Amino acid sequence: MGIYETNCNLIDKRIQAGLDKLSGNYTVTQGSVPDEFSFLKIQNMEFNISRYDISGVGNLVTMKCKSDAMQMDTFTLMPYMKNLPLFTTDYIYNGENRIFLNEIYDLSVKHDALYDRYIDMFRAVDQRHKGLTDMPTKPCWYDDIRPVCISKKTDASSDEENLGIFAENLDIFIEMEKESEMLPYPERLKKWELNKDYADRLVDCGGVSTDVFKATLGAEKTHKFFDDIFFGTTVYAQEKS
């Protein structure tokens, strides 16, 4: 098997493993994605995009790119029902080279002992894998609300460990969700507003990957993609009350 086929298989393996893990704990329902967003060509990368509802949790988006020059997959969970962080991951393959990020964004309505304990657990994952080479990230406005950013640059010899980091983090997220209580109104409204503000600021103030989308789609269409699909703010608007 060539490296391109290996990379494509790793993409399918990671996304399916994430879906299987969520399906073992929640009702996962695939939502519709309009044609304008189900397939996006961003620069020279072609993405197939799927959206799911995770019952009692929130919005999941997966993206797969299997272009010849570079391959990439994204798995992003935006919770709405409980006091949980945004969980977003990107894995990029270029021949034998790998770059991946596992990020936690603090979109919490409150900090309590439970919330802070789980943030420390996410941080501990990075410490357990500190033997992998860190990849510095560019400073950005969201650094202050990103308590955990596992950003690594590896080669194919670390593929299983790379995927293992995703699995560890997703397990922690699920455990945190199970231990957290459903948010009452008006805290659920505040959670939705925090999610919406984050999605808007990514477009308005910029972000590394968001800027690439904006350059292709324009700001207005990027807002619509984020609201309707990627973060699901319009989908979950009814959950505010």
Sequence and secondary structure as in RCSB ss.txt:
>XXXX:A:sequence
MGIYETNCNLIDKRIQAGLDKLSGNYTVTQGSVPDEFSFLKIQNMEFNISRYDISGVGNLVTMKCKSDAMQMDTF
TLMPYMKNLPLFTTDYIYNGENRIFLNEIYDLSVKHDALYDRYIDMFRAVDQRHKGLTDMPTKPCWYDDIRPVCI
SKKTDASSDEENLGIFAENLDIFIEMEKESEMLPYPERLKKWELNKDYADRLVDCGGVSTDVFKATLGAEKTHKF
FDDIFFGTTVYAQEKS
>XXXX:A:secstr
  HHHHHHHHHHHHHHHHHHHHHTTS EEEE   HHHHEEEETTEEEEEEEEEETTTEEEEEEEEE SS EEEEE
EEEE SBS  EEEEEEEEETTEEEEEEEEE   S   HHHHHHHHHHHHHHHHTTTS B      GGGGG  EEE
EEEEEGGGHHHHHHHHHHHHHHHHHHHHHS B  TTHHHHHHHHHHHHHHHHHHH  HHHHHHHHHH HHHHHHH
IIIIIS TTTTGGGG 
